[in-house]
Structure formats: C-alpha cells, structure tokens
Amino acid sequence: MEKFGIYGKLIAKEGEREQLAAILLEAAESLQKHVECELYLVSVAPEDPNAVYVYEVWSSESAHQESLTLESTQTLIQRAKPILAGMERISTLVPRGGKGL
C-alpha cells in the first residue's frame, strides 16, 4: 500500500494566523500516538500573513480519512472554522521516503 501525502494551505481571517497555527499544532500533538500519521508539519510563510501550510504523510489514504472522524480532530475543526477564510489543497502526493519518514 502506498503512503498518502497532502500539502495544504489554510487561510485565516485577517489577524488570526497565529491562532490558526496554534490549533493546527494542537492537531499535530493529538496525532503523536496515532501510528498511521507519519508526519504532520505546520508552517507559515513570512510573505503570506494569513496562510498556514500543513504537510501530512499517512500510511494510507484510508488512515487519513479515518483520522477526520476522531473526536479530537472534530473538536479542533470546530474551533478553527470561525477563523478560517479559506482552504486549498495544493497537492496530493505519494511520498517515497526521506529523512523523517
């Protein structure tokens, strides 16, 4: 089974980027013991004051889908919704390996 990767961009409402990043870092922390989640990286770009980027690697696409049904994930999604202005899936990827995987 191939690994499943997602590179996404979440856009916060004006002035809410740090709060959105904090929520996504909580999501990363909640996935620490979830063995199917192999990487969950949260980043910001200095030139884009409202965007938060997330790169995720999962053991499979179904593992990713299942994670979206977790109570902890649903709670964080509900907290993020009021400060989200938009979302974009930059790419769906098939990770092959490298440092950290």
PAZAPA-4460 file (N, C-alpha, C; in steps of 0.05 Angstrom, whole numbers, plus 32768, in hexadecimal, padded with zeros to 4 digits):
% residues 101
    n_x    n_y    n_z   ca_x   ca_y   ca_z    c_x    c_y    c_z   seq   type   mol
   8011   7FE9   8000   8000   8000   8000   8012   8019   8000     1      M     A
   800B   802C   7FEF   801A   8044   7FED   8013   8058   8003     2      E     A
   8028   8066   800C   8023   807C   801F   8012   8092   8012     3      K     A
   8006   80A2   8022   7FF5   80B8   8018   7FFE   80D2   8024     4      F     A
   8002   80E6   8013   800B   8100   801D   7FF9   8116   8013     5      G     A
   7FF7   812A   8023   7FE7   8142   801C   7FF7   815B   8023     6      I     A
   7FF7   816E   8011   8003   8188   8016   7FED   819C   8013     7      Y     A
   7FE5   81A9   8029   7FCF   81BB   8028   7FD5   81D6   8033     8      G     A
   7FC4   81E9   802C   7FC6   8205   8035   7FAC   820D   8041     9      K     A
   7FAD   8215   805A   7F95   821F   8068   7F98   823D   806B    10      L     A
   7F84   824C   8065   7F85   8269   8066   7F74   8273   807D    11      I     A
   7F81   8281   808F   7F73   828C   80A6   7F68   82A7   80A0    12      A     A
   7F53   82AE   80AE   7F49   82CA   80AC   7F5F   82DD   80B6    13      K     A
   7F5D   82F5   80AD   7F72   8309   80B3   7F78   8309   80D1    14      E     A
   7F92   8307   80D7   7F9B   8308   80F3   7F98   82EE   8103    15      G     A
   7F8F   82D9   80F6   7F89   82C0   8105   7F9D   82AA   80FE    16      E     A
   7FB2   82AF   80EF   7FC4   829A   80E7   7FD1   828C   80FE    17      R     A
   7FDA   829A   8112   7FE8   828D   8129   7FD5   827B   8138    18      E     A
   7FBC   8283   813B   7FA8   8272   8148   7FA2   8259   8138    19      Q     A
   7FA0   825C   811D   7F9C   8245   810C   7FB4   8232   810E    20      L     A
   7FCC   823D   810D   7FE5   822D   810F   7FE5   821E   812A    21      A     A
   7FDD   822B   8140   7FDC   821E   815A   7FC8   8206   815A    22      A     A
   7FB1   820A   814E   7F9E   81F4   814C   7FA9   81DD   813C    23      I     A
   7FB7   81E2   8126   7FC3   81CD   8116   7FDA   81BF   8124    24      L     A
   7FE8   81CE   8134   7FFD   81C2   8144   7FF1   81B0   815A    25      L     A
   7FDA   81B7   8164   7FCB   81A5   8177   7FC3   818C   8168    26      E     A
   7FBB   818E   814F   7FB4   8177   813F   7FCC   8165   813C    27      A     A
   7FE3   8171   8137   7FFC   8161   8134   8002   8152   814E    28      A     A
   7FFF   8160   8164   8004   8153   817E   7FF0   813C   8183    29      E     A
   7FD7   8140   817B   7FC3   812B   8180   7FC9   8112   816F    30      S     A
   7FD8   8116   815A   7FDF   80FF   8148   7FF9   80F1   8150    31      L     A
   8006   80FA   8165   8020   80EE   816C   801F   80D0   816F    32      Q     A
   800A   80C5   817B   8008   80A9   8180   7FF8   809A   816A    33      K     A
   7FF0   80A8   8156   7FE1   809D   8140   7FF5   8092   812C    34      H     A
   7FFB   8079   812D   8012   806E   811D   800E   8070   80FF    35      V     A
   7FF5   8073   80F6   7FF1   8075   80D9   7FF9   8091   80CE    36      E     A
   7FFB   80A5   80E1   8004   80BF   80D9   8022   80C0   80DC    37      C     A
   8030   80C1   80C6   804D   80C0   80C6   805A   80DB   80C7    38      E     A
   804C   80F0   80BE   8057   810B   80BF   803F   811F   80BE    39      L     A
   8041   8133   80CE   802D   8148   80CE   803C   8162   80D5    40      Y     A
   8043   8171   80C0   8054   8188   80C3   8044   81A2   80BD    41      L     A
   8045   81B4   80D0   8037   81CE   80CE   804B   81E4   80C9    42      V     A
   8047   81F4   80B5   8059   8209   80AE   804A   8223   80A7    43      S     A
   8059   8239   80A9   804F   8253   809F   8064   825F   808C    44      V     A
   805B   8270   807A   806D   827E   8068   806D   829C   806F    45      A     A
   8084   82A8   8073   8085   82C4   807A   8077   82D7   8066    46      P     A
   8077   82D0   804D   806A   82E1   8039   804C   82DD   8036    47      E     A
   8041   82CB   8045   8024   82C5   8043   8018   82C6   8060    48      D     A
   8010   82DE   8069   8009   82E2   8085   7FF0   82D4   808F    49      P     A
   7FE1   82C8   807D   7FC8   82BB   8086   7FC8   829D   8081    50      N     A
   7FDD   8292   8075   7FDD   8276   806D   7FED   8264   8081    51      A     A
   7FE3   824C   8084   7FF1   8237   8093   7FF2   821F   8081    52      V     A
   8009   8213   807E   800D   81FC   806D   8010   81E3   807E    53      Y     A
   8004   81CD   8074   8006   81B4   8082   800E   819F   806E    54      V     A
   8023   8190   8075   802C   8179   8065   8028   8160   8076    55      Y     A
   8018   814E   806C   8011   8135   807B   801A   811D   806B    56      E     A
   8024   8109   8079   802A   80EF   806D   801C   80DA   807E    57      V     A
   800D   80C9   8071   7FFD   80B3   807E   8005   8098   8072    58      W     A
   8001   8083   8081   8007   8068   8078   7FF5   8061   8060    59      S     A
   7FDE   806E   805E   7FCC   8069   8047   7FB7   807F   8046    60      S     A
   7FA9   8081   8030   7F94   8095   802D   7F7D   808F   8041    61      E     A
   7F77   8075   8044   7F61   806E   8057   7F68   8075   8073    62      S     A
   7F82   8073   807B   7F8A   807C   8096   7F85   8099   809A    63      A     A
   7F8A   80A9   8085   7F85   80C6   8087   7F67   80CB   808A    64      H     A
   7F57   80BE   8079   7F3A   80C1   807B   7F2F   80BA   8096    65      Q     A
   7F39   80A4   80A2   7F30   809C   80BC   7F37   80B0   80D1    66      E     A
   7F4F   80BD   80CE   7F57   80D1   80E2   7F44   80E9   80E3    67      S     A
   7F36   80EE   80CD   7F24   8105   80CD   7F0A   80FF   80DD    68      L     A
   7F06   80E6   80E4   7EEE   80DF   80F4   7EF4   80DE   8112    69      T     A
   7F0E   80E1   811A   7F15   80E1   8136   7F08   80F8   8145    70      L     A
   7F00   80F4   815D   7EF4   8109   816D   7F07   8120   8171    71      E     A
   7F20   811B   8176   7F34   8130   817A   7F37   8141   8160    72      S     A
   7F36   8134   8149   7F38   8142   8130   7F1F   8153   812B    73      T     A
   7F08   8148   8130   7EEF   8157   812C   7EEE   816F   813E    74      Q     A
   7EF7   816C   8157   7EF8   8183   816A   7F09   819A   815F    75      T     A
   7F21   8192   8155   7F33   81A7   814B   7F28   81B4   8132    76      L     A
   7F1B   81A4   8121   7F0F   81AF   8109   7EFA   81C4   8110    77      I     A
   7EEA   81BE   8124   7ED5   81D1   812D   7EE1   81EA   8138    78      Q     A
   7EF8   81E8   8146   7F05   8200   8151   7F11   8211   813A    79      R     A
   7F1A   8204   8125   7F27   8212   810F   7F13   8220   80FC    80      A     A
   7EFC   8214   80F9   7EE9   821F   80E5   7EE3   823D   80E7    81      K     A
   7EDF   8248   80FF   7ED8   8264   8100   7EEF   8277   80F7    82      P     A
   7F07   826D   80F7   7F1E   827F   80EF   7F29   8278   80D3    83      I     A
   7F1C   8265   80C5   7F25   825D   80AA   7F18   826F   8095    84      L     A
   7F28   8279   8083   7F1E   8288   806C   7F1F   8276   8053    85      A     A
   7F2E   8261   8053   7F2F   824F   803C   7F43   8239   8040    86      G     A
   7F41   8225   802E   7F54   820F   802E   7F5A   8207   8011    87      M     A
   7F72   81FD   800D   7F7A   81F4   7FF3   7F8C   81DB   7FF6    88      E     A
   7F85   81C6   7FE7   7F97   81AE   7FE6   7FAA   81B4   7FD0    89      R     A
   7FC3   81BA   7FD7   7FD7   81C1   7FC3   7FDD   81A8   7FB2    90      I     A
   7FE0   8192   7FC0   7FE7   8179   7FB1   7FE1   8161   7FC3    91      S     A
   7FDA   814B   7FB5   7FD9   8131   7FC2   7FF2   8122   7FB7    92      T     A
   8000   8116   7FC9   801B   810B   7FC3   801C   80ED   7FCA    93      L     A
   8030   80DF   7FBE   8036   80C4   7FC5   8053   80C5   7FCF    94      V     A
   8056   80C8   7FE9   8071   80C9   7FF5   8081   80AF   7FF0    95      P     A
   809A   80B2   7FE9   80AB   809B   7FE3   80BF   8095   7FFA    96      R     A
   80C5   80A9   800A   80D8   80A5   8020   80E9   80BE   8025    97      G     A
   80FC   80BC   8036   810D   80D3   803C   8110   80D6   805A    98      G     A
   811F   80E9   8063   8123   80EE   807F   8109   80F5   808C    99      K     A
   8103   80E7   80A2   80EA   80EC   80B0   80D4   80D8   80A9   100      G     A
   80D8   80C8   8095   80C4   80B4   808D   80CF   8098   808F   101      L     A
***
